[in-house]
Amino acid sequence: MKSKTLTQVEAAKTRAENFVRQVLLDDERADEIAEETLEKYAERKQIQIVNNPDKRRQTMATKQELEQLVDDQSAYIEELENELGDLKSSVRETLSATKENLESTLELVGEDESEDDDSEGEDEGDSEESDDEEAEAEE
């Protein structure tokens, strides 16, 4: 069934009357259409007269439907909170392991630097002597 406003039904009825009178040349039938009420014309043409055909009627959810929706959403939120807790634990473990690795690496680097400092001191002394020897040879 089509939905139309009262104005649209009236316009359709007038077009039908004019078509029958001018194209079909049946004045008797055109007069019948003209005398017909808008409601009878709409019923015969299977048209539902509405205030605004563009607005669809929305039904309100029942209390039971709303409670079910709340329960579903609560369960979903709880699931997300559990996942968040798992992620937090995983991040803490990863950070802890990374911190331990970093501390171990810094300890090793610190030991290597102190060994390098001792050997660099010896190398620097040797290079100063060789610089002096080169300078004397040039003179």
N, CA, C and O atoms as a GROMACS GRO file, in nm:
protein
  556
    1MET      N    1   0.084  -0.117   0.000
    1MET     CA    2   0.000   0.000   0.000
    1MET      C    3   0.089   0.124   0.000
    1MET      O    4   0.185   0.134   0.077
    2LYS      N    5   0.057   0.218  -0.086
    2LYS     CA    6   0.132   0.344  -0.095
    2LYS      C    7   0.087   0.439   0.013
    2LYS      O    8  -0.028   0.434   0.058
    3SER      N    9   0.178   0.526   0.056
    3SER     CA   10   0.144   0.629   0.154
    3SER      C   11   0.155   0.765   0.087
    3SER      O   12   0.256   0.797   0.025
    4LYS      N   13   0.049   0.846   0.101
    4LYS     CA   14   0.050   0.981   0.044
    4LYS      C   15  -0.021   1.076   0.139
    4LYS      O   16  -0.104   1.034   0.220
    5THR      N   17   0.012   1.203   0.128
    5THR     CA   18  -0.059   1.304   0.208
    5THR      C   19  -0.195   1.330   0.145
    5THR      O   20  -0.222   1.289   0.032
    6LEU      N   21  -0.279   1.398   0.218
    6LEU     CA   22  -0.412   1.432   0.169
    6LEU      C   23  -0.402   1.518   0.042
    6LEU      O   24  -0.481   1.502  -0.050
    7THR      N   25  -0.306   1.609   0.039
    7THR     CA   26  -0.286   1.696  -0.077
    7THR      C   27  -0.245   1.614  -0.199
    7THR      O   28  -0.291   1.639  -0.310
    8GLN      N   29  -0.158   1.514  -0.178
    8GLN     CA   30  -0.114   1.430  -0.288
    8GLN      C   31  -0.229   1.345  -0.341
    8GLN      O   32  -0.241   1.326  -0.462
    9VAL      N   33  -0.314   1.294  -0.253
    9VAL     CA   34  -0.430   1.215  -0.295
    9VAL      C   35  -0.527   1.302  -0.375
    9VAL      O   36  -0.581   1.259  -0.477
   10GLU      N   37  -0.547   1.424  -0.329
   10GLU     CA   38  -0.637   1.516  -0.400
   10GLU      C   39  -0.584   1.545  -0.540
   10GLU      O   40  -0.661   1.548  -0.637
   11ALA      N   41  -0.453   1.568  -0.553
   11ALA     CA   42  -0.394   1.595  -0.684
   11ALA      C   43  -0.407   1.474  -0.776
   11ALA      O   44  -0.436   1.489  -0.895
   12ALA      N   45  -0.385   1.353  -0.722
   12ALA     CA   46  -0.398   1.231  -0.802
   12ALA      C   47  -0.542   1.212  -0.848
   12ALA      O   48  -0.566   1.171  -0.962
   13LYS      N   49  -0.637   1.240  -0.762
   13LYS     CA   50  -0.779   1.227  -0.796
   13LYS      C   51  -0.816   1.324  -0.908
   13LYS      O   52  -0.888   1.288  -1.001
   14THR      N   53  -0.767   1.447  -0.899
   14THR     CA   54  -0.794   1.548  -1.002
   14THR      C   55  -0.732   1.505  -1.136
   14THR      O   56  -0.795   1.520  -1.240
   15ARG      N   57  -0.611   1.454  -1.132
   15ARG     CA   58  -0.546   1.407  -1.256
   15ARG      C   59  -0.626   1.292  -1.318
   15ARG      O   60  -0.646   1.288  -1.440
   16ALA      N   61  -0.672   1.201  -1.233
   16ALA     CA   62  -0.752   1.088  -1.283
   16ALA      C   63  -0.880   1.138  -1.348
   16ALA      O   64  -0.917   1.092  -1.457
   17GLU      N   65  -0.949   1.232  -1.283
   17GLU     CA   66  -1.073   1.287  -1.338
   17GLU      C   67  -1.047   1.352  -1.474
   17GLU      O   68  -1.121   1.328  -1.570
   18ASN      N   69  -0.942   1.434  -1.482
   18ASN     CA   70  -0.909   1.502  -1.608
   18ASN      C   71  -0.870   1.401  -1.718
   18ASN      O   72  -0.906   1.420  -1.834
   19PHE      N   73  -0.798   1.297  -1.682
   19PHE     CA   74  -0.757   1.196  -1.780
   19PHE      C   75  -0.880   1.126  -1.838
   19PHE      O   76  -0.892   1.110  -1.960
   20VAL      N   77  -0.971   1.086  -1.750
   20VAL     CA   78  -1.092   1.015  -1.796
   20VAL      C   79  -1.178   1.108  -1.884
   20VAL      O   80  -1.233   1.065  -1.985
   21ARG      N   81  -1.187   1.234  -1.844
   21ARG     CA   82  -1.271   1.328  -1.919
   21ARG      C   83  -1.207   1.365  -2.053
   21ARG      O   84  -1.277   1.368  -2.154
   22GLN      N   85  -1.076   1.393  -2.057
   22GLN     CA   86  -1.013   1.447  -2.178
   22GLN      C   87  -0.955   1.338  -2.270
   22GLN      O   88  -0.960   1.352  -2.392
   23VAL      N   89  -0.901   1.232  -2.213
   23VAL     CA   90  -0.838   1.130  -2.297
   23VAL      C   91  -0.936   1.018  -2.330
   23VAL      O   92  -0.948   0.978  -2.446
   24LEU      N   93  -1.004   0.969  -2.231
   24LEU     CA   94  -1.099   0.860  -2.253
   24LEU      C   95  -1.236   0.911  -2.302
   24LEU      O   96  -1.319   0.833  -2.349
   25LEU      N   97  -1.258   1.041  -2.289
   25LEU     CA   98  -1.382   1.105  -2.332
   25LEU      C   99  -1.506   1.040  -2.267
   25LEU      O  100  -1.608   1.017  -2.332
   26ASP      N  101  -1.492   1.012  -2.136
   26ASP     CA  102  -1.600   0.949  -2.061
   26ASP      C  103  -1.641   1.044  -1.949
   26ASP      O  104  -1.593   1.034  -1.836
   27ASP      N  105  -1.732   1.138  -1.982
   27ASP     CA  106  -1.776   1.239  -1.886
   27ASP      C  107  -1.850   1.176  -1.768
   27ASP      O  108  -1.839   1.224  -1.656
   28GLU      N  109  -1.923   1.071  -1.794
   28GLU     CA  110  -1.999   1.005  -1.689
   28GLU      C  111  -1.906   0.948  -1.581
   28GLU      O  112  -1.929   0.967  -1.462
   29ARG      N  113  -1.801   0.878  -1.624
   29ARG     CA  114  -1.704   0.820  -1.529
   29ARG      C  115  -1.624   0.931  -1.461
   29ARG      O  116  -1.595   0.921  -1.342
   30ALA      N  117  -1.589   1.038  -1.533
   30ALA     CA  118  -1.517   1.151  -1.476
   30ALA      C  119  -1.600   1.216  -1.366
   30ALA      O  120  -1.546   1.257  -1.263
   31ASP      N  121  -1.732   1.227  -1.386
   31ASP     CA  122  -1.820   1.284  -1.285
   31ASP      C  123  -1.824   1.194  -1.161
   31ASP      O  124  -1.830   1.244  -1.048
   32GLU      N  125  -1.823   1.063  -1.181
   32GLU     CA  126  -1.822   0.969  -1.069
   32GLU      C  127  -1.696   0.989  -0.984
   32GLU      O  128  -1.702   0.991  -0.861
   33ILE      N  129  -1.583   1.005  -1.051
   33ILE     CA  130  -1.455   1.027  -0.980
   33ILE      C  131  -1.461   1.160  -0.905
   33ILE      O  132  -1.415   1.168  -0.791
   34ALA      N  133  -1.515   1.262  -0.968
   34ALA     CA  134  -1.523   1.394  -0.906
   34ALA      C  135  -1.611   1.392  -0.781
   34ALA      O  136  -1.582   1.462  -0.685
   35GLU      N  137  -1.717   1.312  -0.782
   35GLU     CA  138  -1.809   1.305  -0.669
   35GLU      C  139  -1.757   1.216  -0.555
   35GLU      O  140  -1.803   1.226  -0.442
   36GLU      N  141  -1.663   1.133  -0.587
   36GLU     CA  142  -1.607   1.040  -0.487
   36GLU      C  143  -1.528   1.118  -0.382
   36GLU      O  144  -1.458   1.214  -0.414
   37THR      N  145  -1.540   1.078  -0.255
   37THR     CA  146  -1.463   1.145  -0.149
   37THR      C  147  -1.316   1.104  -0.162
   37THR      O  148  -1.283   1.002  -0.223
   38LEU      N  149  -1.228   1.187  -0.102
   38LEU     CA  150  -1.084   1.156  -0.107
   38LEU      C  151  -1.055   1.024  -0.037
   38LEU      O  152  -0.971   0.946  -0.084
   39GLU      N  153  -1.123   0.998   0.073
   39GLU     CA  154  -1.101   0.874   0.147
   39GLU      C  155  -1.142   0.752   0.065
   39GLU      O  156  -1.071   0.651   0.065
   40LYS      N  157  -1.257   0.760  -0.004
   40LYS     CA  158  -1.303   0.648  -0.089
   40LYS      C  159  -1.208   0.628  -0.207
   40LYS      O  160  -1.176   0.514  -0.242
   41TYR      N  161  -1.164   0.739  -0.267
   41TYR     CA  162  -1.069   0.729  -0.380
   41TYR      C  163  -0.940   0.661  -0.333
   41TYR      O  164  -0.888   0.572  -0.400
   42ALA      N  165  -0.889   0.705  -0.216
   42ALA     CA  166  -0.764   0.648  -0.162
   42ALA      C  167  -0.783   0.499  -0.133
   42ALA      O  168  -0.694   0.419  -0.161
   43GLU      N  169  -0.898   0.462  -0.076
   43GLU     CA  170  -0.924   0.322  -0.045
   43GLU      C  171  -0.928   0.238  -0.173
   43GLU      O  172  -0.870   0.130  -0.179
   44ARG      N  173  -0.998   0.289  -0.276
   44ARG     CA  174  -1.009   0.217  -0.403
   44ARG      C  175  -0.873   0.202  -0.470
   44ARG      O  176  -0.845   0.099  -0.531
   45LYS      N  177  -0.789   0.302  -0.458
   45LYS     CA  178  -0.656   0.299  -0.519
   45LYS      C  179  -0.550   0.237  -0.427
   45LYS      O  180  -0.432   0.232  -0.463
   46GLN      N  181  -0.591   0.191  -0.310
   46GLN     CA  182  -0.502   0.131  -0.210
   46GLN      C  183  -0.391   0.227  -0.169
   46GLN      O  184  -0.272   0.194  -0.170
   47ILE      N  185  -0.434   0.347  -0.133
   47ILE     CA  186  -0.342   0.452  -0.087
   47ILE      C  187  -0.374   0.479   0.060
   47ILE      O  188  -0.490   0.496   0.097
   48GLN      N  189  -0.270   0.483   0.142
   48GLN     CA  190  -0.287   0.517   0.283
   48GLN      C  191  -0.261   0.667   0.299
   48GLN      O  192  -0.155   0.717   0.261
   49ILE      N  193  -0.358   0.737   0.355
   49ILE     CA  194  -0.340   0.881   0.376
   49ILE      C  195  -0.267   0.901   0.508
   49ILE      O  196  -0.311   0.854   0.613
   50VAL      N  197  -0.154   0.974   0.500
   50VAL     CA  198  -0.070   0.999   0.618
   50VAL      C  199  -0.043   1.148   0.630
   50VAL      O  200  -0.057   1.224   0.534
   51ASN      N  201  -0.003   1.188   0.751
   51ASN     CA  202   0.031   1.329   0.772
   51ASN      C  203   0.160   1.365   0.702
   51ASN      O  204   0.170   1.471   0.640
   52ASN      N  205   0.260   1.278   0.711
   52ASN     CA  206   0.389   1.302   0.647
   52ASN      C  207   0.446   1.167   0.602
   52ASN      O  208   0.494   1.091   0.686
   53PRO      N  209   0.442   1.137   0.472
   53PRO     CA  210   0.486   1.005   0.426
   53PRO      C  211   0.637   0.983   0.439
   53PRO      O  212   0.682   0.869   0.438
   54ASP      N  213   0.714   1.091   0.452
   54ASP     CA  214   0.859   1.076   0.461
   54ASP      C  215   0.905   1.030   0.598
   54ASP      O  216   1.012   0.969   0.612
   55LYS      N  217   0.826   1.057   0.699
   55LYS     CA  218   0.862   1.016   0.834
   55LYS      C  219   0.813   0.873   0.855
   55LYS      O  220   0.694   0.844   0.841
   56ARG      N  221   0.904   0.788   0.888
   56ARG     CA  222   0.867   0.651   0.918
   56ARG      C  223   0.836   0.640   1.066
   56ARG      O  224   0.903   0.700   1.150
   57ARG      N  225   0.738   0.564   1.095
   57ARG     CA  226   0.700   0.550   1.234
   57ARG      C  227   0.801   0.462   1.305
   57ARG      O  228   0.830   0.350   1.264
   58GLN      N  229   0.854   0.516   1.411
   58GLN     CA  230   0.950   0.443   1.490
   58GLN      C  231   0.882   0.395   1.618
   58GLN      O  232   0.816   0.472   1.687
   59THR      N  233   0.899   0.269   1.646
   59THR     CA  234   0.839   0.216   1.767
   59THR      C  235   0.940   0.221   1.880
   59THR      O  236   1.060   0.203   1.859
   60MET      N  237   0.891   0.246   1.996
   60MET     CA  238   0.976   0.253   2.114
   60MET      C  239   1.010   0.111   2.158
   60MET      O  240   0.926   0.021   2.152
   61ALA      N  241   1.132   0.093   2.201
   61ALA     CA  242   1.174  -0.038   2.251
   61ALA      C  243   1.102  -0.068   2.382
   61ALA      O  244   1.067   0.022   2.459
   62THR      N  245   1.080  -0.195   2.404
   62THR     CA  246   1.014  -0.235   2.528
   62THR      C  247   1.114  -0.234   2.643
   62THR      O  248   1.235  -0.229   2.621
   63LYS      N  249   1.064  -0.238   2.763
   63LYS     CA  250   1.150  -0.240   2.881
   63LYS      C  251   1.240  -0.363   2.876
   63LYS      O  252   1.358  -0.356   2.909
   64GLN      N  253   1.184  -0.476   2.836
   64GLN     CA  254   1.262  -0.600   2.828
   64GLN      C  255   1.374  -0.588   2.726
   64GLN      O  256   1.486  -0.632   2.751
   65GLU      N  257   1.345  -0.528   2.611
   65GLU     CA  258   1.447  -0.508   2.508
   65GLU      C  259   1.559  -0.416   2.559
   65GLU      O  260   1.677  -0.441   2.534
   66LEU      N  261   1.520  -0.311   2.628
   66LEU     CA  262   1.619  -0.218   2.683
   66LEU      C  263   1.706  -0.285   2.789
   66LEU      O  264   1.827  -0.264   2.793
   67GLU      N  265   1.643  -0.365   2.876
   67GLU     CA  266   1.720  -0.437   2.979
   67GLU      C  267   1.817  -0.535   2.915
   67GLU      O  268   1.931  -0.549   2.961
   68GLN      N  269   1.773  -0.602   2.809
   68GLN     CA  270   1.862  -0.695   2.739
   68GLN      C  271   1.979  -0.620   2.677
   68GLN      O  272   2.093  -0.667   2.681
   69LEU      N  273   1.952  -0.504   2.619
   69LEU     CA  274   2.056  -0.422   2.559
   69LEU      C  275   2.157  -0.378   2.666
   69LEU      O  276   2.278  -0.382   2.642
   70VAL      N  277   2.109  -0.338   2.782
   70VAL     CA  278   2.197  -0.298   2.892
   70VAL      C  279   2.282  -0.416   2.937
   70VAL      O  280   2.402  -0.401   2.960
   71ASP      N  281   2.222  -0.534   2.950
   71ASP     CA  282   2.297  -0.654   2.990
   71ASP      C  283   2.405  -0.688   2.888
   71ASP      O  284   2.519  -0.719   2.924
   72ASP      N  285   2.369  -0.680   2.760
   72ASP     CA  286   2.467  -0.710   2.654
   72ASP      C  287   2.584  -0.611   2.658
   72ASP      O  288   2.700  -0.651   2.647
   73GLN      N  289   2.552  -0.484   2.674
   73GLN     CA  290   2.656  -0.382   2.677
   73GLN      C  291   2.743  -0.396   2.802
   73GLN      O  292   2.864  -0.375   2.797
   74SER      N  293   2.682  -0.431   2.914
   74SER     CA  294   2.758  -0.451   3.037
   74SER      C  295   2.856  -0.567   3.022
   74SER      O  296   2.970  -0.559   3.066
   75ALA      N  297   2.810  -0.675   2.959
   75ALA     CA  298   2.897  -0.790   2.937
   75ALA      C  299   3.012  -0.752   2.844
   75ALA      O  300   3.125  -0.795   2.866
   76TYR      N  301   2.983  -0.673   2.743
   76TYR     CA  302   3.087  -0.629   2.649
   76TYR      C  303   3.189  -0.540   2.720
   76TYR      O  304   3.309  -0.553   2.697
   77ILE      N  305   3.142  -0.451   2.805
   77ILE     CA  306   3.233  -0.363   2.880
   77ILE      C  307   3.321  -0.445   2.973
   77ILE      O  308   3.440  -0.419   2.984
   78GLU      N  309   3.264  -0.544   3.039
   78GLU     CA  310   3.342  -0.630   3.128
   78GLU      C  311   3.449  -0.706   3.050
   78GLU      O  312   3.562  -0.720   3.096
   79GLU      N  313   3.413  -0.753   2.933
   79GLU     CA  314   3.510  -0.823   2.847
   79GLU      C  315   3.624  -0.730   2.808
   79GLU      O  316   3.741  -0.770   2.812
   80LEU      N  317   3.591  -0.606   2.772
   80LEU     CA  318   3.694  -0.508   2.736
   80LEU      C  319   3.784  -0.475   2.855
   80LEU      O  320   3.905  -0.459   2.840
   81GLU      N  321   3.724  -0.463   2.974
   81GLU     CA  322   3.803  -0.435   3.094
   81GLU      C  323   3.900  -0.549   3.124
   81GLU      O  324   4.013  -0.524   3.165
   82ASN      N  325   3.857  -0.673   3.104
   82ASN     CA  326   3.946  -0.788   3.123
   82ASN      C  327   4.062  -0.784   3.024
   82ASN      O  328   4.177  -0.809   3.060
   83GLU      N  329   4.030  -0.753   2.898
   83GLU     CA  330   4.135  -0.742   2.797
   83GLU      C  331   4.233  -0.630   2.832
   83GLU      O  332   4.353  -0.645   2.814
   84LEU      N  333   4.180  -0.520   2.883
   84LEU     CA  334   4.266  -0.408   2.922
   84LEU      C  335   4.358  -0.450   3.036
   84LEU      O  336   4.477  -0.416   3.036
   85GLY      N  337   4.304  -0.523   3.134
   85GLY     CA  338   4.387  -0.572   3.244
   85GLY      C  339   4.497  -0.665   3.194
   85GLY      O  340   4.611  -0.657   3.240
   86ASP      N  341   4.463  -0.754   3.100
   86ASP     CA  342   4.564  -0.843   3.042
   86ASP      C  343   4.673  -0.763   2.970
   86ASP      O  344   4.792  -0.794   2.982
   87LEU      N  345   4.630  -0.661   2.896
   87LEU     CA  346   4.728  -0.578   2.825
   87LEU      C  347   4.819  -0.503   2.922
   87LEU      O  348   4.939  -0.492   2.899
   88LYS      N  349   4.762  -0.452   3.030
   88LYS     CA  350   4.843  -0.382   3.130
   88LYS      C  351   4.948  -0.476   3.189
   88LYS      O  352   5.063  -0.438   3.206
   89SER      N  353   4.906  -0.598   3.221
   89SER     CA  354   5.000  -0.696   3.277
   89SER      C  355   5.111  -0.726   3.178
   89SER      O  356   5.228  -0.732   3.215
   90SER      N  357   5.074  -0.744   3.054
   90SER     CA  358   5.173  -0.775   2.950
   90SER      C  359   5.271  -0.659   2.933
   90SER      O  360   5.392  -0.681   2.917
   91VAL      N  361   5.220  -0.537   2.935
   91VAL     CA  362   5.308  -0.420   2.921
   91VAL      C  363   5.402  -0.409   3.040
   91VAL      O  364   5.520  -0.379   3.024
   92ARG      N  365   5.350  -0.433   3.161
   92ARG     CA  366   5.435  -0.429   3.281
   92ARG      C  367   5.547  -0.532   3.270
   92ARG      O  368   5.663  -0.500   3.298
   93GLU      N  369   5.514  -0.654   3.230
   93GLU     CA  370   5.615  -0.760   3.217
   93GLU      C  371   5.720  -0.722   3.112
   93GLU      O  372   5.839  -0.742   3.133
   94THR      N  373   5.674  -0.668   3.001
   94THR     CA  374   5.766  -0.628   2.894
   94THR      C  375   5.857  -0.515   2.941
   94THR      O  376   5.978  -0.518   2.915
   95LEU      N  377   5.801  -0.417   3.009
   95LEU     CA  378   5.881  -0.306   3.060
   95LEU      C  379   5.983  -0.354   3.163
   95LEU      O  380   6.098  -0.309   3.164
   96SER      N  381   5.941  -0.445   3.250
   96SER     CA  382   6.031  -0.498   3.351
   96SER      C  383   6.147  -0.573   3.286
   96SER      O  384   6.263  -0.554   3.325
   97ALA      N  385   6.117  -0.657   3.188
   97ALA     CA  386   6.222  -0.732   3.118
   97ALA      C  387   6.314  -0.637   3.043
   97ALA      O  388   6.436  -0.656   3.041
   98THR      N  389   6.257  -0.535   2.981
   98THR     CA  390   6.338  -0.437   2.907
   98THR      C  391   6.429  -0.361   3.002
   98THR      O  392   6.545  -0.335   2.970
   99LYS      N  393   6.377  -0.325   3.119
   99LYS     CA  394   6.456  -0.253   3.218
   99LYS      C  395   6.574  -0.340   3.264
   99LYS      O  396   6.686  -0.291   3.276
  100GLU      N  397   6.546  -0.468   3.290
  100GLU     CA  398   6.653  -0.559   3.333
  100GLU      C  399   6.759  -0.572   3.224
  100GLU      O  400   6.879  -0.570   3.252
  101ASN      N  401   6.715  -0.586   3.099
  101ASN     CA  402   6.811  -0.597   2.988
  101ASN      C  403   6.893  -0.470   2.974
  101ASN      O  404   7.013  -0.476   2.948
  102LEU      N  405   6.830  -0.356   2.990
  102LEU     CA  406   6.899  -0.229   2.979
  102LEU      C  407   7.002  -0.214   3.090
  102LEU      O  408   7.115  -0.170   3.066
  103GLU      N  409   6.964  -0.250   3.213
  103GLU     CA  410   7.058  -0.241   3.325
  103GLU      C  411   7.176  -0.334   3.303
  103GLU      O  412   7.290  -0.296   3.329
  104SER      N  413   7.152  -0.455   3.254
  104SER     CA  414   7.261  -0.549   3.227
  104SER      C  415   7.352  -0.494   3.119
  104SER      O  416   7.475  -0.502   3.129
  105THR      N  417   7.292  -0.438   3.016
  105THR     CA  418   7.371  -0.381   2.907
  105THR      C  419   7.456  -0.265   2.956
  105THR      O  420   7.572  -0.253   2.919
  106LEU      N  421   7.399  -0.179   3.040
  106LEU     CA  422   7.474  -0.065   3.093
  106LEU      C  423   7.589  -0.111   3.182
  106LEU      O  424   7.697  -0.051   3.181
  107GLU      N  425   7.566  -0.218   3.259
  107GLU     CA  426   7.675  -0.271   3.341
  107GLU      C  427   7.788  -0.322   3.253
  107GLU      O  428   7.904  -0.295   3.281
  108LEU      N  429   7.754  -0.394   3.147
  108LEU     CA  430   7.856  -0.446   3.056
  108LEU      C  431   7.929  -0.333   2.986
  108LEU      O  432   8.051  -0.336   2.973
  109VAL      N  433   7.856  -0.233   2.941
  109VAL     CA  434   7.917  -0.119   2.874
  109VAL      C  435   8.007  -0.044   2.971
  109VAL      O  436   8.115   0.001   2.932
  110GLY      N  437   7.965  -0.031   3.095
  110GLY     CA  438   8.047   0.037   3.196
  110GLY      C  439   8.176  -0.038   3.219
  110GLY      O  440   8.281   0.025   3.233
  111GLU      N  441   8.172  -0.172   3.224
  111GLU     CA  442   8.294  -0.251   3.242
  111GLU      C  443   8.385  -0.238   3.122
  111GLU      O  444   8.506  -0.227   3.137
  112ASP      N  445   8.326  -0.239   3.001
  112ASP     CA  446   8.406  -0.226   2.879
  112ASP      C  447   8.472  -0.089   2.873
  112ASP      O  448   8.586  -0.078   2.828
  113GLU      N  449   8.403   0.015   2.914
  113GLU     CA  450   8.458   0.150   2.909
  113GLU      C  451   8.575   0.164   3.005
  113GLU      O  452   8.674   0.230   2.973
  114SER      N  453   8.564   0.104   3.123
  114SER     CA  454   8.675   0.115   3.218
  114SER      C  455   8.796   0.039   3.166
  114SER      O  456   8.909   0.083   3.185
  115GLU      N  457   8.774  -0.074   3.100
  115GLU     CA  458   8.886  -0.147   3.040
  115GLU      C  459   8.944  -0.068   2.925
  115GLU      O  460   9.065  -0.063   2.908
  116ASP      N  461   8.856  -0.005   2.845
  116ASP     CA  462   8.902   0.076   2.732
  116ASP      C  463   8.978   0.198   2.780
  116ASP      O  464   9.074   0.240   2.715
  117ASP      N  465   8.937   0.257   2.892
  117ASP     CA  466   9.004   0.373   2.946
  117ASP      C  467   9.147   0.338   2.983
  117ASP      O  468   9.239   0.416   2.957
  118ASP      N  469   9.169   0.219   3.044
  118ASP     CA  470   9.303   0.176   3.082
  118ASP      C  471   9.389   0.156   2.959
  118ASP      O  472   9.504   0.199   2.955
  119SER      N  473   9.335   0.091   2.858
  119SER     CA  474   9.415   0.062   2.739
  119SER      C  475   9.434   0.186   2.654
  119SER      O  476   9.535   0.199   2.585
  120GLU      N  477   9.339   0.277   2.658
  120GLU     CA  478   9.353   0.400   2.581
  120GLU      C  479   9.463   0.487   2.640
  120GLU      O  480   9.536   0.554   2.567
  121GLY      N  481   9.476   0.485   2.769
  121GLY     CA  482   9.581   0.564   2.833
  121GLY      C  483   9.717   0.517   2.787
  121GLY      O  484   9.806   0.599   2.763
  122GLU      N  485   9.735   0.388   2.774
  122GLU     CA  486   9.862   0.334   2.727
  122GLU      C  487   9.884   0.371   2.582
  122GLU      O  488   9.995   0.406   2.544
  123ASP      N  489   9.780   0.363   2.502
  123ASP     CA  490   9.794   0.394   2.360
  123ASP      C  491   9.825   0.541   2.341
  123ASP      O  492   9.904   0.576   2.254
  124GLU      N  493   9.763   0.627   2.423
  124GLU     CA  494   9.786   0.770   2.409
  124GLU      C  495   9.932   0.804   2.441
  124GLU      O  496   9.993   0.888   2.375
  125GLY      N  497   9.985   0.739   2.540
  125GLY     CA  498  10.125   0.765   2.575
  125GLY      C  499  10.216   0.724   2.461
  125GLY      O  500  10.311   0.796   2.429
  126ASP      N  501  10.191   0.611   2.402
  126ASP     CA  502  10.272   0.563   2.290
  126ASP      C  503  10.262   0.659   2.174
  126ASP      O  504  10.362   0.686   2.107
  127SER      N  505  10.143   0.712   2.149
  127SER     CA  506  10.128   0.799   2.033
  127SER      C  507  10.197   0.932   2.056
  127SER      O  508  10.243   0.994   1.960
  128GLU      N  509  10.207   0.980   2.182
  128GLU     CA  510  10.278   1.104   2.209
  128GLU      C  511  10.426   1.087   2.183
  128GLU      O  512  10.492   1.176   2.128
  129GLU      N  513  10.478   0.973   2.223
  129GLU     CA  514  10.620   0.948   2.200
  129GLU      C  515  10.649   0.941   2.052
  129GLU      O  516  10.751   0.993   2.007
  130SER      N  517  10.562   0.877   1.977
  130SER     CA  518  10.587   0.865   1.834
  130SER      C  519  10.574   1.000   1.767
  130SER      O  520  10.643   1.027   1.669
  131ASP      N  521  10.486   1.087   1.818
  131ASP     CA  522  10.473   1.221   1.763
  131ASP      C  523  10.603   1.299   1.786
  131ASP      O  524  10.649   1.373   1.699
  132ASP      N  525  10.660   1.282   1.906
  132ASP     CA  526  10.786   1.351   1.936
  132ASP      C  527  10.896   1.302   1.845
  132ASP      O  528  10.977   1.381   1.796
  133GLU      N  529  10.899   1.171   1.823
  133GLU     CA  530  11.003   1.114   1.736
  133GLU      C  531  10.986   1.165   1.594
  133GLU      O  532  11.086   1.193   1.528
  134GLU      N  533  10.864   1.178   1.546
  134GLU     CA  534  10.840   1.226   1.411
  134GLU      C  535  10.884   1.372   1.401
  134GLU      O  536  10.943   1.412   1.300
  135ALA      N  537  10.857   1.450   1.502
  135ALA     CA  538  10.894   1.590   1.500
  135ALA      C  539  11.046   1.608   1.496
  135ALA      O  540  11.095   1.696   1.426
  136GLU      N  541  11.122   1.523   1.570
  136GLU     CA  542  11.267   1.531   1.570
  136GLU      C  543  11.322   1.489   1.434
  136GLU      O  544  11.421   1.544   1.387
  137ALA      N  545  11.258   1.391   1.374
  137ALA     CA  546  11.308   1.343   1.246
  137ALA      C  547  11.288   1.449   1.138
  137ALA      O  548  11.369   1.457   1.045
  138GLU      N  549  11.188   1.527   1.148
  138GLU     CA  550  11.163   1.629   1.047
  138GLU      C  551  11.265   1.742   1.059
  138GLU      O  552  11.297   1.806   0.959
  139GLU      N  553  11.314   1.768   1.178
  139GLU     CA  554  11.409   1.877   1.197
  139GLU      C  555  11.537   1.836   1.139
  139GLU      O  556  11.634   1.912   1.143
   0.00000   0.00000   0.00000
